[in-house]
Amino acid sequence: MEIIVYETAWKRFQFVTAASLETGGHEASCGHMVMSKGLKEWCKALLDEGRLTFNCPKCAKEWPWQEVRQLSQLTQEECGPYEEQLGRIMTQKAESYRKCPDCSLYVQRMDMEKLCVQCPPCSKRSKKVFQFCWDCLREWKNADMQNDSCGNESCSVTALLLGCSTIEDMASAVYGCPKVRACPNCEALAEHCMRGCPSVLCPNCRHLFCYRCLELNGCHRERQAGLICCPIAERQKLTGKKVYSKNAHLQDLDAFIRLHLLAERDAIRQERQRNIQPGSLHLQQLRNEQPNSSCVIS
């Protein structure tokens, strides 16, 4: 039996027989046996070159990042620098990588049509298969792993909050913010009209909140040194416990956003086939009210 061995001194792979090694290798998903020794250096060399794909040197089949971590026997502590470097260069392939909602390590999706993704480190730690939804980044609850729904409430709404594009108008006070936000008080979805200050009056609950830092009632988080505006808060996940979860329009909105997300996925697939950087669909059609500084999607 041949075993794949990476020689760090020569920076190349060798194919040797099991009889010539003191210990055996680990079987990869492609069926070939691989020695863990040296794979850490191989991973670092590829990341230093800005590459995000790790292929079997024998059959050229791509190994997902989570499998590469296992094959090279990277510990949780050792993963830190690798994950940081991976995060810096993954922008062009962001649609293929997500952070596991439990362990925060990157997981690579190999099947772009499948929303159910498994995290091996979490599965090993919990001693049961841990899967999460690629769209809403919550634990998968649906018994059918091929389904388009993970079984979590308002999955498509949360997916829109996590996956919508950012505001690119540099003259706007909300430059760099997601195009869609959820009111921090009632979780109604809202968009900024791109004019005026970053404060938004939610027409659903009448609470004023900052579109940048998401603080309520005109408050702002501590402003960074040298900056006029407050820092931009991270993208949101719906809790399902706010007033918005009882909104009579939620079911219709959820269905509409699901159609929007499916259309966006189709656009990404088509642009990928043409080797064009995927873009984002404009959400103008979602607006049904536009005050001076915001509009709410209800």
N, C-alpha and C positions, 0 to 999 in steps of 0.2 A: 504494500500500500504506500502510495506517495503522500508526503506531508509537505505543505508549503511553509517555508522558513524564510524570514526576512533577515538578511545579513546587514547589520547596522554599519559595519566598517566599510562595506562596499556599496551600501545603499541600493541593494537589489534583492530580488527574491530568488530562492533556490528551491528545487523540487527534489527532496531526498526520500529515501526509504525509511520506514518506521524502524527497521532493524538497526539503523545507524544512529538512532537517537536514544537517549536514556529514558525519556518520557514521551508519551504520545501527544497528539494535538487535540484540538477541539473541532467538532464538525460544524461547518458554516451552513447557512441556509441553502447554498448552492450544491451541497453534498460533499465538498472537498474538505480535507482535514488541514487545519492551520495551527501552527505553533504560536502561542501568545507572546513569547519572547521576541522583542524587537518591534512589535506592532505599534507600540506607543510612539517610538521614534518615527515610524512610517506615517502615522496619523499627523504628527506635528509637521513633518516635511510637506505633506499635502496641504495642510492648513496654511503654512508659511507661503505656499505658492498661490493661495487664494482659492483653492479647490474645495468643493463641497461634496464631491462624489468619491466613494471608496469602492473600488471594483476588485473582484477576485482576480488575482494575477493568472489564474489557470483558465477560467472560462469567461472572464470579463463581466460576469453578472454583478450588478450593484448590490453592495451590502448596505442596509440602512444604518444610520448613525448609532441607533440604540444597539444594534447587533455588533458594530465595531467596538463599542464600549465593552461589551461582554467578551468578545474574542481577545481583545488586548488586556482584559482584566484590569481596567481602570477603576480605582476606588472612588468613592463619593468625593473625597478630598482632592484626588488627582484630577477629577473631571472639571474642577473650577476653571483653571487657565484654558483648557481646551474649549469649554463652553463659551467663555468670554471671547475667544478668538473666532469661534464659529459664529457667534452673534454679530460680530463686527463685519463679517464678509457675507452674511446670508441674505442681505437686502434683496439681491437680484433673484433669489429663489425663496422668498418669504412664504410663498404659497405652499411650499413643501415642508416647512418646519413649524412646529409649535412647541411651546414649553408645556410639559405635563403639569396639570393643575395641582397635583399632589406633591411631587418631588422637585418641580421646576427645572428638570433636565430637558434638553431638547429631544424631541421625538420626530423622526422623519416619516412622512406618509408616502408609501410606495404606490398605493392604488389611489389615484386622484378622484375616483368616483365613490370611494368608500369613506363614510364619516366616522365609523367606529375604529378607533386606533388603540392598540395595546401598548402599555409601558412596561417593559421587562423588569426594570429595577423595582418598581412599585409592586409588581406581581410577585417577585421573589421575596420582598420584604413582608408582604401581607400573606404570603403562602396561598394566594388565590389570584386568578386572572384579573388584573385591573385594566379596565378599558375606559376611555373617555371620548366625548364627542368633539370632533375636530372643529365644529362651528361654535358651540357655546362654551367649550372647555370645562364641562362638568362631567362627573362620572356617568358612564353609559348605563341606562336603566332598562332599555328595551331588550327583550329576550332575543329579538331578531337582529343580528349584527349587520345584516345587509340593508336594513331599513333606512329610510331617509330621515327618520325621527328617532332621537335618542331616548325619548320618554320623559324628558325634563320639561317642566312648564315654561312656555314662552322661549323655546330654544332659538327660533328664528329671530326673535326680537333681540335677544342677547347676542346672537351671531352678527346682527347688523351693527350693534354698538361696538363690538370687538373688531369687525372687519371693514367698516366703512372707511373711505379715504379721508385724508386730512385736508384742512382748509389751506389753500396755497396762495391766497391773496396776501402779500406781505404788508399791504397798507391797512389791513384789517386788524382790529384789536384782538381778534381771536385766531390770528395766524398760527398754524401748527396744531390747532385743536381738531378733534374728530368732527366730521360734518354733522353727525347726529349725536345728541346727548340725551340722557334721561334725567328728568327733574329729580334732584336728590331728596325731595320731600314726598312726591307722589309717584315717581317713576314714569310719568308720561313722557313720550319721546318728543324732542324739540330740536329745531334747527335755528341757528343764528342767521339774521338777515344780512350779515356782513357789513352793517353800518352802525355807527355809534360806539358806545362803550360795551364792554363784555358782559354787562349785567343783562339778565333775561327775566322777564315777568312771565311765569307759567300761566297760560290762560286756563289750565285745568284746575289748579289749586290756588292760584293767585299768589304764590310765593315767589319772591325775588331771589334769584341765585346767580352766581358768577359762572359764566360759561367756561372760564379757564380753570379755576381751582375748585368749582362746585360748592363753594361755601354759600350758606343761606343768608337771607335778610341783609344783603349789602355788605357782608363781611368778606374779607379776603385773607388767604393764607399769607404767611410772612413773605414779603417780596424779596427776591434775590438781589444781592448787591449789584448796583449799577443798572438794574432793570426797572422800568416804570411799571410794568404789568406783573401780576402775581404769577407763580409757576403754574404750568399746565398739569392738571390731575391726570392720573392714569385712566385708561378706558374702563368703562363700567360693566358690571354684570348685574342683571336684575335679581333682586332678592325674592320677588314674588310675594312679599309681605306688605307691600305698600298699597295705597289706594288704587294705583293703576291696575293691579291684578284683578280688581273688581269692575273695571271699566267695561261697559256694555259693548264697546267697539273692539275689544281686545281680540276676539276670535276672528273678526273680519280683517283687522290689521295684521294679525299673525299670518293669516293666509296670504295677504297681499305681499308682505315682506318675504315670505317663503318663495313666492313667484319671482320677486326681485332678486333674491339670492341665487335661485336657479338660473335666471337670465344672466347674472354676473358670472356664474361658473361657466356657462356656455361661451360667454365672451372671452373669458380667460383661456378656455381650451382652444378656441379658434385663433386667438392671438398667439398662443404658444406654438400652434402649428405653423404659423407664419413667422415665428421667431421674433415676435414683437413683444416688448415689455407690456404686460397686462395693465390696462387702465381701470378706471372706476366709472360706474354709471352715475349719472347725475340724478339727484333725488328731488328735483324740482316738482315732479308730479305728486310727491307725497304731501306738499304743502296745501293746506286748506284755510289757513288764516295767517296773516302777516302784520303783526303790530309794528311799531317803530323799530324795535330791536330784536324781535324774535318771532318765530312761528312754531306752533305746536302741532304734532302729528297725533290725532286722536280719532 
